[in-house]
Amino acid sequence: ENVEEGIILEDDVLPTLDFFTFCQELLTRYRDDDRVFAVSGCNFAPSDQIEQPGSYRFSAITHVWGWATWRRAWRAYRFDMHDWRRRLPISRRWKAMGSNLGGFVYWTAVFDWMRFGKLDTWDYQWSLAQMADGGLTATANTNLVDNVGFAQDATHTADRPSFVRPSEDMQFPLVHPHVIRDLSADRWVRSRILQASTQSAWRMVRDNILQRAAAAKKSLVGGSA
């Protein structure tokens, strides 16, 4: 409500100085480009999983340990997921979810879990906003942030996952890629970081179907009463 663009740092995130330079340059470069929804300085993907050459790539997933966005993009954000199927109709869902069976099943299941209140988070809603509007996040191919919040008394990060990389220096001037989604890196992130195998996603779909059936039955019984 107060600014046109901004950089967001969550608790326990320590950015490098290069992070701010990176965000500043891309906030300016893509300020009026509706294809780009956010900038992220957080990178987990190894170089052999990244197809886009350059200083950064484009992703449908925003890693939120150090990121930036514009008011024009954030206007698409909705916390409530009850109408996600209307916002992302089936005719556009396959491509938006990565043109891949694993991605299609996983994201459908996750968004339904959100719809039923089975996941307590805010950032999957941001992924939906991007998919629904065809937006992408410019994600650094060099990790520019450290998360120092891994501890037994942490809220969500008790153990440090193996995919978390130390921060590095970024090379300037930046090499800018085309605004095209890096499907290879996104699939790696979904599989390794979100821990979403096709098998686990199908189990989520099954649970959602059972829950929807139970809700429909409850509604029917209540209506007939």
C-alpha positions in Angstrom: 0.0 0.0 0.0 2.9 2.4 0.7 5.5 1.6 -2.0 5.7 0.6 -5.7 8.4 -2.1 -5.1 10.4 -3.6 -2.3 12.8 -6.2 -1.0 11.6 -8.7 1.6 13.7 -10.6 4.1 12.3 -13.2 6.4 13.5 -14.0 9.9 17.1 -15.3 10.2 18.0 -14.5 6.5 21.4 -12.9 6.0 21.8 -11.5 2.5 25.1 -10.7 0.9 25.8 -7.1 -0.4 25.5 -8.6 -3.9 21.9 -9.6 -3.1 20.8 -5.9 -2.9 22.7 -5.0 -6.1 21.0 -7.9 -7.9 17.6 -7.1 -6.7 18.0 -3.4 -7.4 19.1 -4.0 -11.0 16.3 -6.5 -11.8 13.6 -4.4 -10.0 14.5 -1.6 -12.4 14.9 -3.9 -15.5 11.6 -5.6 -15.1 9.6 -2.9 -13.4 7.1 -2.6 -16.3 7.3 -6.2 -17.5 4.1 -8.0 -16.5 5.7 -11.4 -17.3 8.0 -11.0 -14.2 6.4 -11.2 -10.8 9.4 -11.4 -8.5 13.1 -11.5 -8.0 14.8 -14.1 -5.7 18.3 -14.2 -4.5 17.9 -17.7 -3.0 19.1 -20.5 -5.1 19.2 -24.2 -4.3 19.5 -25.8 -7.7 22.9 -27.1 -8.8 24.4 -25.8 -12.0 23.9 -29.1 -13.9 20.1 -28.8 -13.3 19.9 -25.3 -14.7 19.2 -25.0 -18.4 19.1 -21.2 -18.8 22.6 -19.7 -19.3 23.2 -16.4 -17.5 23.3 -14.9 -14.1 19.7 -16.0 -13.3 16.9 -18.1 -14.6 13.1 -17.8 -14.7 11.0 -20.0 -12.4 7.3 -20.4 -11.5 8.4 -21.0 -7.9 9.6 -18.1 -5.7 12.1 -19.1 -3.0 11.3 -16.5 -0.3 14.6 -16.5 1.7 15.4 -13.0 0.3 13.3 -11.8 -2.6 11.7 -8.7 -4.1 8.6 -7.7 -6.0 6.4 -4.9 -7.3 3.0 -3.7 -6.1 1.7 -4.4 -9.6 2.5 -8.1 -9.2 1.5 -8.4 -5.5 -2.0 -7.3 -6.4 -2.6 -10.8 -7.9 -1.9 -12.4 -4.5 -4.9 -14.0 -2.7 -4.5 -15.8 0.6 -7.7 -17.7 0.3 -7.4 -20.7 -2.0 -11.1 -21.8 -2.2 -11.5 -20.7 -5.8 -8.1 -21.8 -7.1 -9.6 -24.1 -9.8 -11.5 -21.1 -11.3 -8.4 -18.9 -11.2 -6.4 -21.6 -12.9 -8.8 -23.5 -15.2 -8.0 -26.9 -16.5 -7.4 -25.6 -20.0 -4.2 -23.8 -18.7 -3.2 -26.0 -15.8 -1.0 -28.4 -17.6 1.4 -25.8 -19.1 1.3 -23.7 -15.9 2.3 -26.6 -13.8 5.3 -27.5 -15.9 4.0 -29.6 -18.8 4.9 -32.6 -16.7 2.7 -35.3 -15.1 4.5 -35.1 -11.8 4.1 -31.4 -11.6 0.5 -31.5 -12.7 -0.4 -34.0 -10.0 1.7 -32.4 -7.3 0.5 -28.8 -7.7 -3.2 -29.9 -8.1 -2.9 -31.9 -4.9 -1.1 -29.1 -3.0 -3.6 -26.4 -4.1 -6.4 -28.6 -3.0 -4.7 -29.2 0.4 -4.5 -25.4 0.7 -8.2 -25.2 -0.2 -9.1 -27.6 2.6 -6.9 -25.8 5.1 -4.5 -28.8 5.5 -1.3 -26.7 5.0 -0.4 -23.6 7.0 1.7 -21.4 4.8 1.4 -18.3 2.6 3.9 -18.8 -0.2 2.0 -21.6 -2.2 -0.6 -18.9 -2.8 2.1 -16.8 -4.5 3.0 -19.7 -6.7 -0.7 -20.0 -7.7 -0.9 -16.3 -8.4 2.1 -16.6 -10.8 0.7 -19.7 -12.5 -2.7 -18.2 -12.9 -1.3 -15.0 -14.5 1.6 -16.6 -16.4 4.1 -14.8 -14.2 7.7 -15.9 -13.4 10.4 -15.2 -10.8 13.9 -14.1 -11.8 15.9 -16.5 -9.6 19.7 -16.0 -9.1 21.8 -18.9 -10.3 24.2 -18.0 -7.5 23.0 -18.3 -3.9 23.0 -14.8 -2.4 21.5 -15.5 1.1 22.2 -17.5 4.2 19.6 -18.8 6.6 21.0 -18.9 10.1 17.7 -20.0 11.7 18.4 -23.8 11.8 18.1 -24.9 15.4 16.1 -27.3 17.5 13.9 -24.5 18.9 13.1 -23.1 15.4 9.5 -22.9 14.3 10.0 -24.6 10.9 13.7 -25.2 10.3 15.0 -27.5 13.0 17.4 -29.4 10.7 19.5 -27.9 7.9 18.6 -29.7 4.6 21.4 -31.0 2.4 20.3 -28.8 -0.5 20.9 -25.5 1.4 24.0 -23.9 -0.1 26.2 -21.3 1.4 26.1 -17.8 -0.1 28.5 -16.8 -2.8 29.7 -13.7 -4.7 27.8 -12.9 -7.8 29.6 -11.8 -11.0 28.7 -8.4 -12.4 27.7 -7.2 -14.9 24.8 -9.5 -15.0 24.2 -11.8 -18.0 20.5 -11.6 -18.8 18.6 -14.6 -20.1 15.4 -14.7 -22.1 12.2 -14.5 -20.2 11.4 -18.2 -20.5 10.7 -20.7 -17.7 13.6 -23.1 -16.8 11.6 -26.3 -16.6 14.6 -28.4 -15.7 15.4 -26.4 -12.6 11.8 -26.2 -11.5 11.4 -30.0 -11.8 14.5 -30.5 -9.7 13.2 -28.1 -7.1 9.8 -29.8 -6.9 11.4 -33.3 -6.6 14.3 -32.5 -4.2 13.2 -29.5 -2.2 9.4 -29.8 -2.1 9.9 -33.6 -1.9 7.2 -34.2 -4.3 7.4 -37.6 -6.1 4.6 -38.5 -8.4 3.7 -41.4 -6.0 3.4 -39.0 -3.0 1.4 -36.6 -5.1 -1.1 -39.3 -6.1 -1.5 -40.1 -2.3 -2.4 -36.5 -1.8 -4.9 -36.6 -4.6 -6.5 -39.7 -3.1 -6.8 -38.0 0.3 -8.3 -34.9 -1.4 -10.9 -37.0 -3.3 -11.9 -38.7 0.0 -12.2 -35.4 1.8 -14.3 -33.8 -1.0 -16.6 -36.9 -1.0 -17.0 -36.6 2.7 -17.8 -32.9 2.5 -20.3 -33.5 -0.3 -22.0 -36.3 1.8 -22.1 -34.1 4.8 -23.7 -31.3 2.7 -26.2 -33.7 1.3 -27.2 -35.1 4.7 -27.5 -31.6 6.1 -29.6 -30.5 3.2 -32.0 -33.4 3.4 -32.4 -32.9 7.1 
